[in-house]
Amino acid sequence: MRAMVFDGSGPKLALQDVPVPVPSEGQVRIAVEACGVCRTDLHVIDGDLTGPSLPLIPGHEIVGRVDEVGADVSGISFGQRVGVPWLGHTCGTCPYCRSGHKNLCDAPGFTGYTINGGYAEYCVADAQFVFPLPEQGDPVALAPLLCAGLIGYRSYKLAGEVRTLGIYGFGAAAHILCQIARHQGVDVYTCTRDGDDAAQEFARALGAVWAGGSSLPSPASLDAAIISAPFGALVPISLRSVRKGGRVICGGIHMGDIPGFPYADLWEKRSIMSVANLTR
């Protein structure tokens, strides 16, 4: 089969012919319809996330159809349309797995990082982390929901009940999240790179009540802020726009260092949280 392979030698992929994978016990094989490009894929290829399994087929926003079912798999049938996300395997025995927090597993496997992913014609996946998808829908449109959608929504849930929401960075996760929040009547304030007029216009087109550069203060006090860009400097910036008792949610798996900031910006029960992976 054809696959795009990362060998670790530089920030590039190479088209190669590799053997078609065979599902082991508890796995299924998937004929890939589409696989999205996530910022995390770029972090892997650029070396920001160290220790990938090499050679590696990246990609973890996978949409496809089950092509072969391994032994001891139930609930998934041949030909079924499914999706495969970033968290691809958990040990099932550590304290986090036993307490329902599989996203914090001590011995996880990650699709497109430690497990071959979807930049190929076929992939294999742990059946426990293969999610049924609807028959309708363009696979290219569905693919980003497997990471940007999932992590964006988890970030949104951690924000709690909000009436005003700040979104810092307006990429894949943010543009999905903005639509969900607006549908629920939340006022969305978006911050992008200074001068990124296209992203700001896109945010307004999706319902944001305000869009501006990240160096500008939010025009409204925010109940919560979600950071979807990998820039640590956004943490103290967003914290200064969050009301008393509000939250700043860091939605990425990788972020640059967070600069120092006055304790007064955190005081009055403000908090900073991160999101890790997903649960089934």
C-alpha positions in Angstrom: 0.0 0.0 0.0 1.0 3.6 -0.4 1.8 5.6 2.8 3.4 8.8 3.8 6.3 7.9 6.2 8.3 10.0 8.7 11.8 8.6 9.4 12.9 11.2 11.8 15.6 12.7 9.7 13.9 16.0 9.1 10.6 17.8 8.9 9.3 15.9 5.9 7.3 12.9 4.8 8.2 10.4 2.0 5.8 8.5 -0.1 6.6 4.8 0.2 5.2 1.4 -0.6 4.8 -0.6 2.6 3.0 -3.9 3.5 -0.7 -3.8 4.2 -1.1 -4.1 8.0 -2.9 -7.2 9.5 -5.1 -6.7 12.5 -4.1 -8.5 15.7 -6.4 -9.6 18.5 -8.7 -6.8 19.5 -7.9 -4.7 16.4 -9.6 -3.8 13.1 -8.2 -2.8 9.8 -9.6 0.3 8.2 -9.6 1.4 4.5 -8.9 5.1 4.9 -11.3 7.5 3.2 -9.7 10.7 4.6 -7.2 11.8 7.3 -7.0 15.3 8.5 -3.9 17.3 9.3 -3.7 18.3 12.9 -1.3 20.8 14.5 0.0 17.8 16.6 1.1 16.1 13.4 3.3 19.1 12.7 4.6 19.0 16.3 5.6 15.4 15.8 7.3 16.1 12.4 9.0 19.3 13.6 10.4 17.5 16.7 8.4 19.4 19.3 7.0 16.1 20.5 10.0 13.8 21.1 10.2 10.0 21.0 7.9 9.0 18.1 7.9 5.4 17.0 10.1 5.4 13.9 9.6 4.9 11.0 6.1 6.4 11.5 3.0 6.9 9.5 1.4 10.0 11.0 -2.2 11.1 11.0 -4.9 10.7 13.7 -8.0 12.3 12.3 -9.0 9.1 10.4 -12.3 8.4 8.6 -12.7 5.1 6.9 -14.4 1.8 6.6 -13.7 -1.5 8.4 -11.9 -3.7 6.0 -11.0 -6.6 8.3 -12.0 -7.5 11.9 -9.5 -9.2 14.2 -10.2 -11.8 16.8 -12.2 -11.0 20.0 -13.7 -7.8 18.5 -17.4 -7.1 19.1 -19.7 -4.2 18.2 -17.9 -3.4 15.0 -18.8 -4.9 11.6 -17.2 -5.3 8.2 -17.9 -2.3 6.0 -18.9 0.0 8.9 -17.8 3.6 8.7 -15.7 4.6 11.7 -13.2 7.2 13.0 -9.9 6.8 14.8 -8.7 9.6 17.2 -5.3 10.6 18.8 -5.7 8.3 21.8 -5.3 4.9 20.3 -4.7 2.5 23.2 -4.8 2.4 27.0 -3.4 -0.2 29.4 -6.7 -0.7 31.2 -4.9 -1.5 34.5 -3.3 1.7 35.9 -5.2 3.7 38.5 -6.4 6.2 35.9 -7.9 3.6 33.6 -9.5 1.8 36.6 -11.1 5.1 37.8 -12.6 6.1 34.4 -9.8 8.5 33.4 -8.3 6.6 30.5 -7.2 9.9 28.9 -4.6 10.0 31.7 -3.4 6.4 31.2 0.2 5.7 32.4 1.0 3.6 29.4 -1.0 5.0 26.5 -0.6 4.6 22.7 -1.1 7.5 20.4 -2.3 7.2 16.8 0.2 8.7 14.4 2.8 9.0 17.1 3.5 5.7 18.8 1.0 3.8 16.6 1.0 4.1 12.8 -1.8 6.4 11.7 -3.9 7.3 8.7 -1.6 8.9 6.1 -1.9 5.6 4.2 -4.4 3.5 2.3 -5.0 1.2 5.3 -4.4 1.4 9.0 -5.1 -0.9 12.0 -6.6 0.3 15.3 -7.5 -0.9 18.7 -11.3 -1.6 18.4 -11.9 0.0 21.8 -10.8 3.3 20.3 -12.7 3.1 17.0 -15.8 5.2 16.9 -18.9 4.6 14.7 -19.6 7.5 12.3 -22.7 8.3 10.3 -23.0 7.1 6.7 -23.9 10.6 5.6 -21.3 13.4 5.4 -18.1 14.1 3.5 -15.2 12.2 5.0 -13.0 15.3 4.6 -15.4 17.3 6.6 -15.8 14.6 9.3 -12.1 14.0 9.8 -11.3 17.1 11.9 -14.0 16.1 14.4 -11.8 13.2 15.4 -9.3 15.6 17.1 -10.1 19.3 16.7 -13.8 18.6 17.4 -13.2 16.3 20.3 -10.5 18.3 22.1 -12.3 21.6 21.3 -15.5 20.2 22.9 -13.6 18.8 25.9 -12.1 22.3 26.4 -15.5 23.8 26.1 -17.0 21.5 28.7 -14.2 22.2 31.2 -14.9 25.9 30.8 -18.2 25.3 32.6 -21.4 27.3 32.1 -20.4 30.5 30.3 -22.1 33.5 28.7 -18.9 35.1 27.4 -16.2 32.9 26.0 -12.7 34.0 24.7 -11.0 31.8 22.0 -7.3 32.5 21.5 -6.1 31.2 18.1 -8.6 30.5 15.4 -7.6 27.2 13.7 -9.4 23.9 13.3 -10.6 23.4 16.9 -11.6 27.0 17.3 -13.7 27.3 14.2 -15.7 24.2 15.3 -16.0 25.4 18.9 -17.1 28.9 17.8 -20.1 27.4 16.0 -21.1 25.2 18.9 -20.9 28.0 21.4 -22.9 30.4 19.2 -25.5 27.8 18.6 -25.9 27.6 22.4 -26.2 31.4 22.7 -22.7 32.1 24.1 -21.0 35.4 23.0 -17.7 34.5 21.5 -14.7 36.8 21.5 -11.8 35.7 19.4 -8.1 36.7 19.4 -5.7 35.8 16.5 -2.3 36.9 15.6 -2.0 40.6 15.2 -2.7 41.6 11.6 -4.3 38.2 10.7 -7.3 39.9 9.0 -8.4 36.7 7.2 -8.7 34.7 10.5 -10.6 37.5 12.2 -13.0 37.9 9.3 -13.5 34.1 9.3 -14.3 34.2 13.1 -16.9 37.0 12.6 -18.4 35.1 9.7 -19.0 32.1 12.1 -20.7 34.3 14.6 -18.0 35.8 16.8 -19.2 39.0 18.3 -15.7 40.4 18.3 -12.4 39.4 16.7 -9.0 41.2 17.1 -5.3 40.8 17.6 -4.0 39.0 20.7 -2.2 42.1 21.9 -5.6 43.8 22.4 -7.6 43.3 25.6 -10.9 41.6 25.2 -13.7 44.3 25.1 -15.8 42.2 27.5 -15.0 40.4 30.8 -14.8 36.7 29.9 -16.3 33.8 31.9 -13.7 31.6 30.4 -11.0 31.6 27.8 -9.8 28.6 25.6 -6.3 28.7 24.1 -6.0 26.6 21.0 -2.7 28.1 19.8 0.7 26.7 21.1 2.0 30.0 22.4 2.5 30.2 26.2 2.5 34.0 26.1 -1.3 33.7 25.5 -1.8 32.3 29.1 -1.2 35.6 31.0 -2.8 37.6 28.2 -6.0 35.7 28.4 -5.9 35.5 32.2 -6.1 39.3 32.4 -9.4 39.2 30.4 -11.1 36.5 32.6 -13.4 37.6 35.4 -13.2 36.6 39.0 -13.6 32.8 39.3 -13.1 32.3 35.6 -11.0 29.7 33.9 -8.3 29.6 31.2 -8.3 26.3 29.4 -5.1 25.2 27.5 -6.4 23.0 24.7 -3.1 21.9 23.0 -0.8 18.9 23.6 2.2 21.1 23.2 2.8 24.8 24.2 5.8 27.1 24.4 6.9 28.2 27.9 4.5 30.4 29.8 6.2 33.7 30.9 6.0 35.0 34.4 3.0 37.1 35.4 1.8 38.9 38.6 0.0 36.8 41.1 -2.7 39.5 41.1 -3.7 38.2 37.6 -4.5 34.8 39.0 -6.0 35.9 42.3 -9.7 35.9 43.0 -10.2 32.2 42.2 -9.1 32.4 38.6 -7.6 29.1 37.4 -5.5 27.6 34.6 -6.3 24.1 33.3 -5.1 21.8 30.5 -6.9 19.3 28.5 -5.4 15.8 28.0 -6.5 13.5 25.2 -10.1 12.2 25.3 -12.2 9.5 27.0 -14.3 7.0 25.1 
